[in-house]
Amino acid sequence: MADNGGGGGGAAGVVAVLVIFVIIVGVVLFVFGGQWFGGGQTKKVDVNIKAPVPTKSP
């Protein structure tokens, strides 16, 4: 008979390492993202649009 114990241990380890790597990359991008990707350079744009006033028809 086949031994079914411990068959997925290697795959689980690889997935765990990948999940930890993605978390670390996400934290680094969240903390330093503004400095590395130009997030510190903000521009303020002031847009004033006046809607036309409808005229009353007779």
N, C-alpha and C positions, 0 to 999 in steps of 0.2 A: 504494500500500500504506500501511497505517496505521503510525504510529510508536508503538512500545510502550515507549519509554523514559521513566522518571520519572513514571509515572502515579499511584503511591501515595505520593509524597513528602509531599503536604499532609496526608493522613490519618495518616501515621506521625508527623508533627510534632505533630498534635493529640493523638494517643495518648501521645506522650512527655511533653507538657506536663501532661496529666491524671495520668499516673503520678507525675511529680515532685510535683505538687500534693497527691496523696493521701499520698505519703510524708512530705511536710512537715507536713500536718495530723496524721498519725499520730504523728510524733515530738513535736509540740507537745502533743497530748493525753496522750501517755505521760509527758512530763516534767512538765507542769503540771496534769494531770488531777485529781490529788488535791486541789489547792488550789481549782480552779474548780468541781468538782462535789461538794464536801463529803466528799471522801475522807479528809480529815484528822480528821474527827469520828468516832472509832471508839468503840464501846461494847463492853464485855466482859460477856458473859452466862455465868453459871456455873449449869449445870443438872445436878443430881444426881438420878438416877432409880434407885431400888432395885427390882429385880425381886423378885416374891414367891417365897419358897422353896417348892418343891413338897413336899407331904406324902406320906409313904409310905402306901400302902393295904395293909390286912391280907391 
